[in-house]
Amino acid sequence: MIDLGEPPWCAIVGFSGLARQALNREACRASCNALDCDLFGPEREWERTAIALEADIWAARHRRNTDITTLRERAGRLVEAGRNDEKAQVYRWRS
């Protein structure tokens, strides 16, 4: 069972998780294009990964025989990528 309040899941899922940040950046870029601004710069690879991984985490919570090890490895790589982005915030708890 995946406990969303525990690392690494809590860094990805939730109001301040990397997936939500990626979605917010996407929306900001869409509105900034109309205003010709570049607040977050181009889309980072980790952003799409975060959105996809969040969906996989939620799906895994409702499935039996989920490969948690692979999900955890993906989450670890994503958290590291988020830490390497100076504009991303990696939280250790769910909010």
GIFENNOR-V46473 format. One record per pair of residues at least 12 apart in sequence whose ideal C-beta (glycine too) atoms are under 10 Angstrom apart, sorted by sequence separation. I is the first residue (numbers start at 1). J is the second residue. D is the distance in whole Angstrom. If there is no record, write none. Layout:
I:J:D
I:J:D
This chain:
28:40:6
29:41:9
59:71:10
78:90:9
79:91:10
4:17:9
29:42:9
79:92:9
25:39:8
26:40:9
29:43:7
56:70:9
57:71:6
25:40:5
56:71:6
24:40:9
25:41:9
26:43:7
57:74:9
22:40:10
25:43:7
29:47:10
53:71:8
56:74:8
57:75:8
21:40:9
25:44:8
56:75:10
22:43:9
26:47:7
53:74:6
54:75:10
22:44:8
25:47:6
26:48:9
52:74:9
53:75:6
24:47:10
22:46:7
23:47:9
53:77:9
54:78:10
21:46:10
22:47:4
25:50:10
26:51:8
49:74:8
50:75:10
53:78:6
21:47:8
22:48:7
49:75:10
52:78:10
22:49:8
23:50:9
18:46:7
19:47:9
22:50:4
23:51:6
49:77:8
50:78:6
18:47:8
21:50:7
22:51:5
49:78:6
50:79:10
19:49:9
20:50:9
22:52:10
18:49:9
19:50:4
20:51:9
22:53:10
23:54:9
46:77:9
47:78:10
50:81:9
18:50:4
19:51:5
22:54:9
46:78:6
49:81:7
50:82:7
17:50:8
18:51:9
19:52:9
45:78:10
46:79:9
49:82:10
19:53:7
20:54:8
46:80:9
47:81:9
18:53:8
19:54:4
46:81:4
47:82:9
18:54:8
19:55:8
45:81:7
46:82:6
12:49:10
13:50:10
17:54:7
44:81:7
46:83:10
12:50:6
19:57:9
44:82:9
46:84:8
47:85:9
50:88:9
11:50:10
12:51:10
19:58:10
46:85:7
13:53:9
14:54:9
17:57:10
44:84:9
45:85:10
12:53:6
13:54:6
44:85:6
47:88:9
12:54:6
46:88:8
44:87:9
9:53:10
12:56:10
13:57:6
41:85:10
44:88:8
8:53:10
9:54:9
12:57:7
13:58:7
40:85:9
41:87:8
40:87:6
9:57:6
13:61:10
39:87:9
40:88:9
8:57:10
9:60:10
9:61:9
4:57:8
4:58:9
2:57:6
2:58:9
22:78:10
4:61:8
18:75:9
2:60:6
3:61:9
1:60:9
2:61:5
12:71:10
19:78:9
1:61:7
2:62:10
18:78:6
22:82:9
25:85:10
18:79:7
21:82:8
9:71:9
12:74:9
13:75:10
25:87:8
8:71:9
9:72:9
12:75:6
18:81:9
25:88:9
2:66:8
8:72:7
11:75:7
18:82:5
21:85:9
1:66:9
7:72:10
8:73:10
10:75:10
11:76:10
17:82:9
18:83:10
2:68:7
8:74:9
9:75:7
12:78:6
21:87:9
22:88:9
1:68:9
8:75:4
11:78:8
12:79:7
18:85:9
21:88:6
7:75:9
8:76:6
11:79:5
21:89:7
2:71:7
7:76:9
8:77:10
21:90:9
2:72:9
8:78:8
12:82:9
18:88:7
21:91:10
8:79:5
11:82:7
18:89:8
7:79:8
8:80:10
11:83:9
17:89:9
18:90:7
2:75:10
16:89:7
17:90:9
18:91:9
16:90:10
17:91:7
16:91:5
20:95:10
15:91:9
14:91:8
16:93:9
17:94:8
11:89:9
12:90:9
16:94:8
17:95:8
11:90:5
12:91:10
14:93:9
15:94:8
16:95:5
10:90:10
11:91:6
14:94:5
15:95:5
10:91:7
11:92:6
13:94:7
14:95:6
8:90:9
10:92:7
11:93:9
12:94:10
7:90:10
10:93:5
11:94:9
7:91:9
8:92:9
10:94:4
7:92:6
9:94:8
10:95:8
6:92:9
7:93:8
6:93:9
7:94:10
5:93:7
6:94:8
5:94:5
4:94:6
3:94:9
